[in-house]
Amino acid sequence: MFRLFILVLPLALLGCGAETVATTAIVAAEKKQEIEQGRQLKERVQQQLDAAALVEQQRLQTLEAAARGN
């Protein structure tokens, strides 16, 4: 009986480790996806900021041209 216990104990411990590894892999995949979504959001916001800056620059050029014309 004791020998059976000695043989089963490592298998039980390995099972717990496998579950931990699987859980860690799932969490890592979710974090990777969150990071990718954050990167995409950052790119979209940067594009919007660049577009707004371009519009503002064009507006200022139009105002400067109008001021020179007067």
Residue pairs with C-beta under 8 A, 6 or more apart in sequence:
none
